[in-house]
Amino acid sequence: ALSTSISMVVMKATTLRRILNWYPPFIGAGVRVKELSPDFRHAVTEMHLTWWNRNYVSTHFGGSLYTMCDPMYMLMLLNILGNDFIVWDKAASIEYLRPGRSTVTAEFRVPDELVQSLQAMEPNEKRIFHFQVEVKDTNDEVVARVTKTEHVNRKPLRAKL
């Protein structure tokens, strides 16, 4: 019989951080995961301004600013919640507020209250969450604001054989 359930590998934060730092879209954009807490509730990404991620007017390319934020909340939630949950990116938007002319960072947090709420979900229950992250330059000025919409579904209970 074929299984239609989606399962993922839950791994140590240090392992995931290393994998992401070798992830081709991150390498191509010059993105580094600088921090990923052991409990996956906090992460920081960083991107230096280089010749391969500059746009025509010598500021950070907008796609690279988005890339540094794209997978983080989904990966954090998957590893926090484990294999009893399905987490998918549902939507995203980015608002460019000022030109990025220096190294930029993005900081991601998953609050304890949210984790407790998600862990209390009933089987087959689905929820949608919106996360906002600010991309800041070296002067702590907000360059861009990214909103990620995440779909979280608790898998149905399986009968034990």
Disulfide bonds with the S-S distance in Angstrom:
none
